[in-house]
Amino acid sequence: MHIKTGTVLILSAVLALTGCETMTNTQRNTALGVGIGALAGAGIAKATGKKAGKGALIGAALGGVGTYVWSASMERQRQELLAATQGTGVTVARTPDNQLKLAIPADVSFDSNSAYIKSQFRPVLNSFASSLVRNPGTHVVIIGHTDSTGGPHINDPLSLQRANATRDYIFSRGVQGARIQTEGRGAREPIASNDTSWGRSKNRRVEVFVAEPQ
C-alpha cells in the first residue's frame, strides 16, 4: 500500500514524540492513539478508493481521543469520588482522552517541603483506594508537582517523593502495586504564577489519573 506524505509526516511525528523522555503517560498514550488511528484511517481510505492521506488525518484525530474507554464503571468511580471529596478542595473530572483526574492541592495533601501525608488527605485516599479495589481493570498514574521555590535539585525529588507517598498509602489499603505508576514533575508544569503565594500554593499539588484501557 502506498502511503501519502501526510501519513508519513504524522507517523514520523508520533515516533519522535513517544520516544521523548519528558512526556507523561497521558501524552504518550494519546500520541500512540494518533499513530494507530492514522494507519487505520489510511488503510480504510485506500481500500475504499479514497485518498489515504486524508483518511490518515481523520484517523489520527479519532485515535487521539479514543485511547481509553469511559465505561459505566469509570462513571461510577467519578460519582463516588465526587461524593467522597465534596468540600475538601479536591477536584474530580473526566479528561478529553477519557481518564478520571483527581487534582489534590497542597493544603489538603502535604505541608511545605514535606512528603508526609496530612491527616485530612487520608480519607480521600481511603475512598480512592476502595474504588480501585472494586475496579481492578483500571491503571493509575500519580504525578507530584511543586512550586518554583528551592530549585530543581530540591523540587524534582520532592515531587516524586510526594507521588510515591501517595502510591504507598494506596498500596497499604489493599491495591495491587503493578497498576500504579508515579512521576515527579518538579516545578515544570505550573498552573498558576509562581510570583504570588496564592499561585505557588496552586502549583504545589498531586494529580492522579485513572484510566481503563480498551
N, CA, C and O of each residue as an XYZ file, in Angstrom:
856
protein
N       0.852     -1.197      0.000
C       0.000      0.000      0.000
C       0.884      1.241      0.000
O       1.798      1.359      0.816
N       0.609      2.169     -0.920
C       1.366      3.405     -0.994
C       0.803      4.419     -0.005
O      -0.373      4.771     -0.090
N       1.611      4.886      0.916
C       1.169      5.837      1.933
C       1.594      7.239      1.541
O       2.767      7.477      1.254
N       0.657      8.162      1.527
C       0.925      9.531      1.116
C       1.784     10.275      2.139
O       2.013      9.809      3.255
N       2.250     11.458      1.706
C       3.155     12.252      2.535
C       2.545     12.619      3.872
O       3.249     12.614      4.882
N       1.239     12.943      3.914
C       0.593     13.330      5.167
C       0.670     12.241      6.201
O       0.903     12.515      7.378
N       0.474     10.984      5.775
C       0.550      9.849      6.690
C       1.952      9.692      7.239
O       2.142      9.475      8.436
N       2.949      9.803      6.343
C       4.341      9.659      6.768
C       4.703     10.717      7.791
O       5.370     10.427      8.784
N       4.260     11.956      7.548
C       4.566     13.032      8.490
C       3.947     12.780      9.851
O       4.591     13.006     10.875
N       2.685     12.307      9.878
C       2.016     12.016     11.148
C       2.767     10.938     11.914
O       3.052     11.089     13.102
N       3.084      9.846     11.221
C       3.753      8.724     11.897
C       5.142      9.101     12.368
O       5.565      8.681     13.445
N       5.871      9.900     11.567
C       7.206     10.338     11.984
C       7.124     11.179     13.243
O       7.938     11.031     14.154
N       6.126     12.071     13.289
C       5.955     12.908     14.487
C       5.600     12.074     15.699
O       6.095     12.330     16.797
N       4.742     11.071     15.513
C       4.343     10.209     16.630
C       5.536      9.443     17.170
O       5.726      9.371     18.384
N       6.339      8.872     16.292
C       7.516      8.115     16.727
C       8.490      8.998     17.485
O       9.069      8.580     18.486
N       8.667     10.219     17.005
C       9.564     11.143     17.698
C       9.038     11.498     19.071
O       9.796     11.552     20.039
N       7.720     11.744     19.159
C       7.121     12.131     20.440
C       7.169     11.019     21.464
O       7.514     11.249     22.623
N       6.818      9.800     21.037
C       6.739      8.717     22.012
C       8.098      8.326     22.550
O       8.185      7.641     23.569
N       9.162      8.750     21.883
C      10.498      8.484     22.396
C      11.020      9.570     23.308
O      12.131      9.463     23.825
N      10.231     10.624     23.515
C      10.660     11.761     24.333
C      10.542     11.416     25.813
O       9.475     11.006     26.269
N      11.615     11.575     26.558
C      11.641     11.181     27.967
C      10.807     12.092     28.845
O      10.436     11.708     29.954
N      10.501     13.313     28.364
C       9.776     14.259     29.210
C       8.269     14.126     29.072
O       7.530     14.852     29.737
N       7.795     13.224     28.232
C       6.350     13.061     28.058
C       5.739     12.346     29.244
O       6.354     11.454     29.829
N       4.527     12.740     29.594
C       3.759     11.993     30.582
C       3.114     10.791     29.914
O       3.064     10.717     28.686
N       2.619      9.846     30.711
C       1.939      8.682     30.148
C       0.702      9.098     29.363
O       0.393      8.509     28.328
N      -0.002     10.106     29.851
C      -1.183     10.595     29.134
C      -0.811     11.051     27.734
O      -1.461     10.673     26.759
N       0.234     11.860     27.634
C       0.650     12.368     26.338
C       1.146     11.244     25.436
O       0.846     11.226     24.242
N       1.902     10.308     26.001
C       2.445      9.205     25.203
C       1.331      8.302     24.673
O       1.352      7.904     23.509
N       0.368      7.982     25.522
C      -0.736      7.127     25.085
C      -1.580      7.814     24.018
O      -2.036      7.175     23.070
N      -1.785      9.111     24.175
C      -2.537      9.839     23.168
C      -1.795      9.841     21.836
O      -2.403      9.670     20.780
N      -0.463     10.037     21.892
C       0.329     10.017     20.664
C       0.257      8.665     19.973
O       0.150      8.593     18.749
N       0.315      7.594     20.755
C       0.185      6.261     20.171
C      -1.186      6.077     19.528
O      -1.301      5.475     18.461
N      -2.216      6.594     20.177
C      -3.555      6.520     19.600
C      -3.628      7.258     18.282
O      -4.296      6.809     17.350
N      -2.943      8.390     18.198
C      -2.904      9.144     16.951
C      -2.264      8.316     15.848
O      -2.767      8.267     14.726
N      -1.132      7.655     16.180
C      -0.433      6.849     15.187
C      -1.260      5.681     14.698
O      -1.335      5.422     13.497
N      -1.881      4.976     15.626
C      -2.729      3.840     15.259
C      -3.910      4.308     14.425
O      -4.272      3.664     13.439
N      -4.512      5.426     14.815
C      -5.626      5.966     14.055
C      -5.222      6.377     12.654
O      -5.984      6.202     11.704
N      -4.010      6.930     12.525
C      -3.528      7.340     11.201
C      -3.388      6.148     10.272
O      -3.827      6.194      9.123
N      -2.776      5.084     10.768
C      -2.617      3.879      9.957
C      -3.966      3.284      9.560
O      -4.184      2.919      8.404
N      -4.867      3.194     10.542
C      -6.182      2.626     10.266
C      -6.943      3.486      9.264
O      -7.571      2.964      8.343
N      -6.886      4.802      9.444
C      -7.596      5.701      8.537
C      -7.060      5.617      7.124
O      -7.826      5.638      6.160
N      -5.728      5.521      6.996
C      -5.128      5.419      5.665
C      -5.523      4.117      4.993
O      -5.825      4.094      3.800
N      -5.520      3.029      5.763
C      -5.857      1.721      5.208
C      -7.295      1.649      4.740
O      -7.580      1.126      3.663
N      -8.209      2.180      5.556
C      -9.624      2.157      5.188
C      -9.865      3.024      3.953
O     -10.610      2.634      3.053
N      -9.241      4.186      3.911
C      -9.424      5.073      2.769
C      -8.910      4.428      1.488
O      -9.561      4.503      0.446
N      -7.745      3.797      1.565
C      -7.163      3.153      0.393
C      -8.046      2.011     -0.098
O      -8.246      1.838     -1.300
N      -8.571      1.232      0.853
C      -9.405      0.088      0.488
C     -10.716      0.506     -0.151
O     -11.291     -0.235     -0.948
N     -11.188      1.694      0.199
C     -12.474      2.151     -0.338
C     -12.299      3.116     -1.504
O     -13.263      3.727     -1.967
N     -11.051      3.247     -1.979
C     -10.809      4.071     -3.157
C     -10.669      5.545     -2.880
O     -10.695      6.348     -3.813
N     -10.519      5.932     -1.615
C     -10.382      7.345     -1.274
C      -8.920      7.672     -1.006
O      -8.068      6.785     -1.043
N      -8.627      8.934     -0.739
C      -7.259      9.361     -0.530
C      -6.745      8.907      0.832
O      -7.364      9.159      1.866
N      -5.577      8.220      0.806
C      -5.018      7.691      2.050
C      -4.590      8.811      2.986
O      -4.745      8.698      4.202
N      -4.049      9.897      2.423
C      -3.579     10.986      3.271
C      -4.693     11.618      4.072
O      -4.533     11.881      5.263
N      -5.831     11.866      3.424
C      -6.981     12.438      4.114
C      -7.532     11.463      5.153
O      -7.915     11.865      6.251
N      -7.567     10.170      4.793
C      -8.025      9.159      5.745
C      -7.134      9.088      6.954
O      -7.616      8.875      8.067
N      -5.824      9.264      6.759
C      -4.879      9.229      7.878
C      -5.130     10.373      8.836
O      -5.071     10.190     10.052
N      -5.411     11.563      8.298
C      -5.659     12.721      9.159
C      -6.918     12.530      9.988
O      -6.937     12.861     11.173
N      -7.977     11.996      9.370
C      -9.214     11.737     10.114
C      -8.977     10.675     11.180
O      -9.416     10.815     12.321
N      -8.273      9.604     10.790
C      -7.981      8.532     11.747
C      -7.136      9.005     12.901
O      -7.330      8.583     14.041
N      -6.184      9.894     12.605
C      -5.336     10.428     13.670
C      -6.143     11.212     14.675
O      -5.922     11.096     15.880
N      -7.078     12.012     14.193
C      -7.925     12.798     15.105
C      -8.752     11.894     15.994
O      -8.878     12.142     17.193
N      -9.320     10.839     15.410
C     -10.127      9.916     16.209
C      -9.264      9.118     17.172
O      -9.652      8.893     18.318
N      -8.102      8.694     16.715
C      -7.224      7.888     17.564
C      -6.732      8.633     18.777
O      -6.528      8.033     19.833
N      -6.535      9.951     18.645
C      -6.037     10.728     19.773
C      -7.024     10.835     20.904
O      -6.624     11.044     22.050
N      -8.327     10.697     20.613
C      -9.345     10.804     21.645
C      -9.748      9.437     22.183
O     -10.208      9.330     23.320
N      -9.580      8.398     21.382
C     -10.123      7.095     21.736
C      -9.152      6.141     22.400
O      -9.344      4.928     22.324
N      -8.106      6.654     23.056
C      -7.104      5.784     23.654
C      -7.684      4.975     24.807
O      -7.341      3.802     24.959
N      -8.544      5.564     25.616
C      -9.133      4.915     26.774
C     -10.645      4.827     26.642
O     -11.254      5.509     25.817
N     -11.234      3.982     27.464
C     -12.678      3.769     27.452
C     -13.305      4.474     28.657
O     -12.804      4.366     29.777
N     -14.396      5.190     28.422
C     -15.168      5.751     29.533
C     -16.388      4.847     29.726
O     -17.427      5.040     29.094
N     -16.244      3.877     30.595
C     -17.272      2.863     30.794
C     -18.207      3.259     31.931
O     -18.025      4.292     32.576
N     -19.208      2.420     32.162
C     -20.119      2.659     33.283
C     -19.375      2.617     34.609
O     -19.710      3.360     35.532
N     -18.369      1.754     34.711
C     -17.602      1.680     35.964
C     -16.756      2.932     36.175
O     -16.568      3.364     37.312
N     -16.240      3.521     35.089
C     -15.493      4.764     35.218
C     -16.403      5.900     35.682
O     -16.016      6.708     36.526
N     -17.604      5.954     35.130
C     -18.549      6.985     35.559
C     -18.960      6.768     37.012
O     -19.127      7.730     37.762
N     -19.121      5.514     37.408
C     -19.460      5.216     38.795
C     -18.337      5.661     39.726
O     -18.603      6.218     40.791
N     -17.084      5.424     39.338
C     -15.947      5.883     40.147
C     -15.946      7.405     40.262
O     -15.682      7.954     41.332
N     -16.242      8.082     39.152
C     -16.271      9.546     39.189
C     -17.326     10.048     40.176
O     -17.066     10.962     40.958
N     -18.501      9.451     40.136
C     -19.568      9.862     41.044
C     -19.202      9.567     42.497
O     -19.460     10.384     43.381
N     -18.602      8.403     42.746
C     -18.188      8.038     44.106
C     -17.150      9.014     44.648
O     -17.232      9.448     45.797
N     -16.173      9.356     43.810
C     -15.108     10.245     44.261
C     -15.589     11.685     44.396
O     -15.105     12.419     45.257
N     -16.532     12.094     43.558
C     -17.134     13.419     43.733
C     -17.801     13.535     45.101
O     -17.668     14.550     45.785
N     -18.517     12.483     45.487
C     -19.189     12.490     46.790
C     -18.178     12.446     47.927
O     -18.345     13.125     48.940
N     -17.117     11.636     47.754
C     -16.128     11.461     48.822
C     -15.272     12.701     49.036
O     -14.792     12.935     50.145
N     -15.073     13.504     47.983
C     -14.176     14.663     48.094
C     -14.913     15.980     48.231
O     -14.283     17.037     48.241
N     -16.218     15.940     48.335
C     -17.002     17.177     48.433
C     -16.564     18.014     49.631
O     -16.520     17.528     50.761
N     -16.247     19.260     49.371
C     -15.839     20.169     50.435
C     -14.381     20.073     50.838
O     -13.952     20.783     51.748
N     -13.595     19.205     50.179
C     -12.186     19.029     50.552
C     -11.237     19.906     49.740
O     -10.080     20.077     50.123
N     -11.702     20.457     48.636
C     -10.818     21.206     47.743
C     -10.261     20.359     46.620
O      -9.627     20.887     45.706
N     -10.484     19.052     46.667
C     -10.045     18.156     45.603
C     -11.038     18.247     44.450
O     -12.249     18.212     44.668
N     -10.535     18.362     43.234
C     -11.402     18.385     42.058
C     -11.342     17.042     41.340
O     -10.283     16.423     41.243
N     -12.480     16.606     40.845
C     -12.604     15.330     40.138
C     -13.204     15.626     38.774
O     -14.249     16.269     38.685
N     -12.551     15.162     37.705
C     -13.033     15.490     36.367
C     -12.686     14.384     35.380
O     -11.782     13.579     35.608
N     -13.424     14.368     34.286
C     -13.120     13.489     33.159
C     -12.292     14.275     32.154
O     -12.657     15.390     31.782
N     -11.170     13.696     31.710
C     -10.295     14.373     30.759
C     -10.766     14.104     29.325
O     -11.552     13.184     29.102
N     -10.295     14.895     28.347
C     -10.706     14.670     26.955
C     -10.346     13.285     26.420
O     -11.005     12.798     25.501
N      -9.312     12.638     26.976
C      -8.946     11.297     26.499
C      -9.502     10.196     27.406
O      -8.965      9.089     27.455
N     -10.585     10.514     28.125
C     -11.343      9.524     28.902
C     -10.603      8.983     30.119
O     -10.738      7.808     30.462
N      -9.831      9.831     30.764
C      -9.251      9.479     32.052
C     -10.002     10.213     33.168
O     -10.594     11.271     32.955
N      -9.957      9.626     34.339
C     -10.514     10.255     35.532
C      -9.367     10.963     36.248
O      -8.370     10.331     36.598
N      -9.502     12.254     36.466
C      -8.427     13.045     37.051
C      -8.837     13.604     38.401
O      -9.891     14.224     38.544
N      -7.969     13.369     39.404
C      -8.122     13.995     40.710
C      -6.987     14.998     40.872
O      -5.816     14.626     40.788
N      -7.316     16.253     41.101
C      -6.323     17.289     41.359
C      -6.386     17.645     42.839
O      -7.407     18.138     43.320
N      -5.300     17.396     43.558
C      -5.284     17.496     45.023
C      -4.323     18.609     45.428
O      -3.112     18.447     45.281
N      -4.825     19.730     45.932
C      -3.955     20.852     46.282
C      -3.120     20.561     47.525
O      -3.434     19.665     48.309
N      -2.056     21.334     47.685
C      -1.111     21.092     48.778
C      -1.734     21.290     50.154
O      -1.341     20.616     51.106
N      -2.706     22.210     50.279
C      -3.288     22.437     51.601
C      -4.093     21.234     52.086
O      -4.419     21.134     53.269
N      -4.413     20.319     51.165
C      -5.087     19.079     51.540
C      -4.085     17.950     51.752
O      -4.260     17.122     52.646
N      -3.040     17.914     50.937
C      -2.198     16.723     50.848
C      -0.911     16.775     51.664
O      -0.671     15.879     52.473
N      -0.072     17.804     51.475
C       1.256     17.832     52.094
C       1.585     19.233     52.600
O       1.171     20.230     52.009
N       2.336     19.298     53.705
C       2.883     20.566     54.160
C       4.034     20.985     53.256
O       4.559     20.172     52.495
N       4.427     22.253     53.340
C       5.541     22.761     52.549
C       6.822     21.990     52.866
O       7.140     21.746     54.030
N       7.555     21.610     51.814
C       8.827     20.882     51.930
C       8.684     19.533     52.630
O       9.633     19.040     53.240
N       7.505     18.943     52.541
C       7.265     17.665     53.212
C       6.588     16.687     52.260
O       5.809     17.085     51.394
N       6.898     15.387     52.433
C       6.223     14.320     51.691
C       5.405     13.449     52.638
O       5.049     12.318     52.305
N       5.106     13.990     53.833
C       4.293     13.257     54.799
C       2.827     13.584     54.568
O       2.447     14.755     54.551
N       2.001     12.563     54.389
C       0.599     12.754     54.049
C      -0.166     13.366     55.225
O      -0.108     12.856     56.344
N      -0.874     14.450     54.966
C      -1.673     15.097     56.004
C      -2.869     14.228     56.393
O      -3.334     13.396     55.614
N      -3.349     14.440     57.609
C      -4.463     13.631     58.102
C      -5.719     13.835     57.267
O      -6.473     12.886     57.053
N      -5.961     15.073     56.784
C      -7.174     15.326     56.000
C      -7.106     14.719     54.595
O      -8.124     14.618     53.910
N      -5.905     14.316     54.170
C      -5.735     13.679     52.870
C      -6.093     12.187     52.924
O      -6.463     11.597     51.909
N      -5.982     11.594     54.090
C      -6.159     10.144     54.207
C      -7.582      9.665     53.905
O      -7.726      8.651     53.223
N      -8.629     10.331     54.369
C      -9.976      9.869     53.983
C     -10.212      9.900     52.476
O     -10.907      9.042     51.932
N      -9.628     10.896     51.804
C      -9.746     10.952     50.344
C      -9.076      9.741     49.721
O      -9.639      9.105     48.830
N      -7.878      9.421     50.186
C      -7.155      8.270     49.646
C      -7.834      6.961     50.016
O      -7.791      6.005     49.242
N      -8.455      6.902     51.177
C      -9.194      5.690     51.557
C     -10.331      5.422     50.565
O     -10.513      4.293     50.108
N     -11.086      6.462     50.242
C     -12.185      6.309     49.287
C     -11.657      5.957     47.905
O     -12.236      5.132     47.198
N     -10.555      6.591     47.528
C      -9.968      6.319     46.218
C      -9.483      4.876     46.132
O      -9.730      4.193     45.138
N      -8.795      4.414     47.170
C      -8.301      3.038     47.175
C      -9.449      2.034     47.110
O      -9.349      1.018     46.423
N     -10.522      2.313     47.812
C     -11.684      1.423     47.784
C     -12.260      1.320     46.368
O     -12.659      0.240     45.930
N     -12.299      2.452     45.659
C     -12.819      2.428     44.291
C     -11.901      1.635     43.367
O     -12.374      0.984     42.436
N     -10.590      1.685     43.617
C      -9.650      0.907     42.808
C      -9.787     -0.581     43.079
O      -9.671     -1.389     42.157
N     -10.030     -0.954     44.319
C     -10.234     -2.365     44.654
C     -11.467     -2.901     43.944
O     -11.473     -4.039     43.476
N     -12.509     -2.085     43.864
C     -13.750     -2.518     43.206
C     -13.638     -2.534     41.686
O     -14.463     -3.142     41.004
N     -12.609     -1.859     41.155
C     -12.446     -1.762     39.702
C     -11.017     -2.149     39.318
O     -10.209     -1.277     38.998
N     -10.698     -3.439     39.346
C      -9.313     -3.888     39.165
C      -8.764     -3.714     37.761
O      -7.564     -3.888     37.550
N      -9.610     -3.375     36.792
C      -9.128     -3.228     35.426
C      -8.543     -1.872     35.100
O      -8.081     -1.661     33.979
N      -8.547     -0.941     36.046
C      -8.043      0.406     35.784
C      -6.560      0.520     36.131
O      -6.043     -0.204     36.981
N      -5.892      1.450     35.448
C      -4.493      1.770     35.715
C      -4.403      3.197     36.269
O      -5.259      4.035     35.984
N      -3.366      3.463     37.056
C      -3.259      4.747     37.758
C      -1.877      5.356     37.533
O      -0.865      4.657     37.584
N      -1.847      6.651     37.286
C      -0.599      7.420     37.258
C      -0.736      8.558     38.264
O      -1.694      9.330     38.214
N       0.232      8.657     39.182
C       0.239      9.704     40.200
C       1.418     10.636     39.908
O       2.560     10.188     39.804
N       1.132     11.933     39.778
C       2.159     12.906     39.410
C       2.261     13.971     40.493
O       1.271     14.611     40.848
N       3.464     14.151     41.010
C       3.710     15.175     42.011
C       4.255     16.444     41.371
O       5.045     16.384     40.429
N       3.824     17.602     41.893
C       4.262     18.906     41.388
C       4.659     19.795     42.567
O       4.173     19.615     43.683
N       5.543     20.749     42.308
C       5.939     21.735     43.321
C       5.839     23.137     42.724
O       5.586     23.304     41.531
N       6.046     24.150     43.588
C       6.237     25.494     43.056
C       7.715     25.657     42.699
O       8.488     24.703     42.787
N       8.101     26.863     42.300
C       9.475     27.077     41.814
C      10.461     27.414     42.922
O      11.647     27.600     42.651
N       9.993     27.497     44.164
C      10.882     27.835     45.274
C      11.847     26.682     45.545
O      11.426     25.530     45.648
N      13.119     26.985     45.658
C      14.085     25.959     46.044
C      14.930     25.393     44.932
O      16.007     24.862     45.202
N      14.489     25.482     43.693
C      15.278     24.996     42.577
C      15.047     23.520     42.277
O      14.520     22.791     43.117
N      15.441     23.072     41.074
C      15.179     21.696     40.650
C      15.823     20.631     41.538
O      15.281     19.535     41.678
N      16.983     20.944     42.144
C      17.660     19.936     42.965
C      16.844     19.568     44.205
O      17.040     18.500     44.786
N      15.928     20.454     44.610
C      15.020     20.170     45.725
C      13.649     19.737     45.205
O      13.062     18.775     45.699
N      13.154     20.452     44.215
C      11.773     20.239     43.767
C      11.564     18.922     43.029
O      10.531     18.277     43.205
N      12.524     18.516     42.210
C      12.340     17.276     41.449
C      12.223     16.055     42.365
O      11.270     15.288     42.227
N      13.160     15.849     43.293
C      12.992     14.692     44.185
C      11.792     14.824     45.119
O      11.150     13.822     45.436
N      11.476     16.056     45.569
C      10.338     16.243     46.470
C       9.032     15.880     45.772
O       8.168     15.239     46.369
N       8.883     16.280     44.524
C       7.646     15.974     43.801
C       7.486     14.465     43.618
O       6.374     13.946     43.713
N       8.574     13.766     43.358
C       8.493     12.309     43.224
C       8.217     11.649     44.573
O       7.467     10.676     44.646
N       8.820     12.175     45.638
C       8.554     11.632     46.977
C       7.081     11.756     47.341
O       6.515     10.850     47.953
N       6.461     12.861     46.975
C       5.037     13.048     47.264
C       4.188     12.062     46.462
O       3.238     11.484     46.990
N       4.527     11.874     45.199
C       3.796     10.898     44.388
C       3.976      9.492     44.956
O       3.019      8.721     45.019
N       5.188      9.160     45.365
C       5.454      7.827     45.924
C       4.751      7.623     47.264
O       4.271      6.528     47.556
N       4.693      8.679     48.077
C       3.999      8.570     49.364
C       2.509      8.315     49.149
O       1.894      7.527     49.866
N       1.940      8.989     48.153
C       0.532      8.760     47.813
C       0.327      7.327     47.351
O      -0.615      6.659     47.776
N       1.209      6.860     46.482
C       1.133      5.470     45.998
C       1.249      4.474     47.139
O       0.467      3.526     47.221
N       2.211      4.680     48.013
C       2.445      3.723     49.094
C       1.257      3.655     50.050
O       0.934      2.589     50.576
N       0.613      4.792     50.269
C      -0.575      4.765     51.127
C      -1.685      3.952     50.466
O      -2.373      3.180     51.134
N      -1.859      4.124     49.164
C      -2.870      3.351     48.435
C      -2.532      1.867     48.471
O      -3.423      1.030     48.614
N      -1.247      1.537     48.341
C      -0.821      0.136     48.476
C      -1.267     -0.440     49.817
O      -1.727     -1.579     49.901
N      -1.123      0.368     50.855
C      -1.443     -0.119     52.201
C      -2.924     -0.391     52.387
O      -3.325     -1.029     53.360
N      -3.742      0.093     51.455
C      -5.189     -0.123     51.531
C      -5.645     -1.288     50.650
O      -6.837     -1.444     50.384
N      -4.682     -2.107     50.199
C      -5.035     -3.337     49.503
C      -5.049     -3.274     47.992
O      -5.571     -4.184     47.349
N      -4.485     -2.214     47.397
C      -4.423     -2.102     45.939
C      -3.129     -2.719     45.444
O      -2.074     -2.505     46.042
N      -3.194     -3.486     44.352
C      -2.013     -4.150     43.814
C      -1.056     -3.148     43.185
O      -1.474     -2.189     42.538
N       0.250     -3.389     43.389
C       1.264     -2.418     43.006
C       1.478     -2.197     41.530
O       1.778     -1.075     41.121
N       1.335     -3.227     40.711
C       1.658     -3.100     39.292
C       0.748     -2.130     38.561
O       1.082     -1.685     37.463
N      -0.373     -1.799     39.133
C      -1.342     -0.916     38.483
C      -0.962      0.555     38.562
O      -1.500      1.372     37.814
N      -0.051      0.900     39.449
C       0.198      2.304     39.750
C       1.609      2.711     39.346
O       2.581      2.041     39.696
N       1.713      3.807     38.611
C       2.996      4.406     38.258
C       3.067      5.804     38.866
O       2.042      6.452     39.082
N       4.286      6.257     39.139
C       4.463      7.587     39.716
C       5.450      8.400     38.893
O       6.344      7.854     38.245
N       5.269      9.715     38.931
C       6.184     10.643     38.280
C       6.348     11.873     39.164
O       5.415     12.282     39.856
N       7.534     12.453     39.135
C       7.771     13.735     39.782
C       8.089     14.769     38.728
O       9.082     14.644     38.012
N       7.256     15.794     38.624
C       7.425     16.803     37.578
C       8.050     18.092     38.089
O       8.224     19.040     37.323
N       8.396     18.140     39.392
C       9.021     19.333     39.936
C       8.162     20.565     39.726
O       6.954     20.541     39.961
N       8.806     21.659     39.275
C       8.096     22.924     39.030
C       7.874     23.160     37.546
O       7.580     24.286     37.146
N       8.004     22.135     36.723
C       7.995     22.309     35.272
C       6.602     22.488     34.668
O       6.487     22.896     33.513
N       5.543     22.192     35.421
C       4.188     22.291     34.866
C       3.291     23.129     35.777
O       2.329     22.606     36.341
N       3.592     24.426     35.930
C       2.771     25.275     36.803
C       1.392     25.502     36.200
O       1.226     25.528     34.981
N       0.407     25.666     37.078
C      -0.951     26.006     36.636
C      -1.313     27.426     37.070
O      -2.412     27.904     36.788
N      -0.395     28.092     37.750
C      -0.590     29.476     38.193
C       0.780     30.135     38.277
O       1.807     29.464     38.169
N       0.794     31.438     38.469
C       2.054     32.166     38.552
C       2.769     31.855     39.867
O       2.146     31.813     40.928
N       4.072     31.640     39.785
C       4.878     31.442     40.992
C       5.304     32.757     41.635
O       6.074     32.762     42.596
N       4.803     33.874     41.105
C       5.172     35.185     41.641
C       4.354     35.582     42.859
O       4.679     36.564     43.526
N       3.295     34.831     43.160
C       2.470     35.133     44.330
C       2.347     33.896     45.214
O       2.512     32.772     44.740
N       2.059     34.103     46.495
C       1.900     32.974     47.408
C       0.683     32.133     47.011
O       0.701     30.909     47.144
N      -0.372     32.793     46.523
C      -1.562     32.065     46.072
C      -1.219     31.160     44.896
O      -1.624     29.998     44.864
N      -0.469     31.692     43.925
C      -0.089     30.895     42.771
C       0.803     29.736     43.147
O       0.638     28.630     42.632
N       1.750     29.977     44.042
C       2.643     28.895     44.474
C       1.872     27.789     45.180
O       2.190     26.611     45.023
N       0.851     28.166     45.964
C       0.046     27.151     46.652
C      -0.728     26.294     45.655
O      -0.955     25.110     45.904
N      -1.139     26.882     44.521
C      -1.841     26.116     43.488
C      -0.892     25.151     42.773
O      -1.283     24.050     42.388
N       0.327     25.574     42.609
C       1.294     24.737     41.883
C       1.790     23.552     42.707
O       2.204     22.537     42.148
N       1.750     23.675     44.026
C       2.124     22.550     44.895
C       0.927     21.600     44.974
O      -0.028     21.868     45.703
N       0.973     20.521     44.246
C      -0.212     19.666     44.124
C       0.181     18.253     43.710
O       1.303     17.996     43.274
N      -0.774     17.357     43.859
C      -0.648     16.000     43.341
C      -1.816     15.764     42.387
O      -2.960     16.092     42.704
N      -1.527     15.204     41.239
C      -2.566     14.854     40.278
C      -2.589     13.338     40.090
O      -1.548     12.702     39.932
N      -3.785     12.779     40.111
C      -3.955     11.339     39.963
C      -4.838     11.079     38.738
O      -5.927     11.638     38.615
N      -4.356     10.231     37.846
C      -5.091      9.872     36.635
C      -5.443      8.391     36.661
O      -4.579      7.539     36.870
N      -6.719      8.095     36.446
C      -7.206      6.720     36.397
C      -7.702      6.451     34.987
O      -8.467      7.238     34.430
N      -7.262      5.329     34.404
C      -7.640      5.013     33.033
C      -8.032      3.558     32.917
O      -7.465      2.684     33.573
N      -9.025      3.316     32.057
C      -9.431      1.956     31.722
C      -9.045      1.703     30.267
O      -9.694      2.242     29.371
N      -8.007      0.899     29.999
C      -7.576      0.664     28.617
C      -8.643     -0.043     27.805
O      -9.480     -0.767     28.344
N      -8.599      0.178     26.492
C      -9.536     -0.511     25.618
C      -9.260     -2.006     25.610
O      -9.953     -2.759     24.926
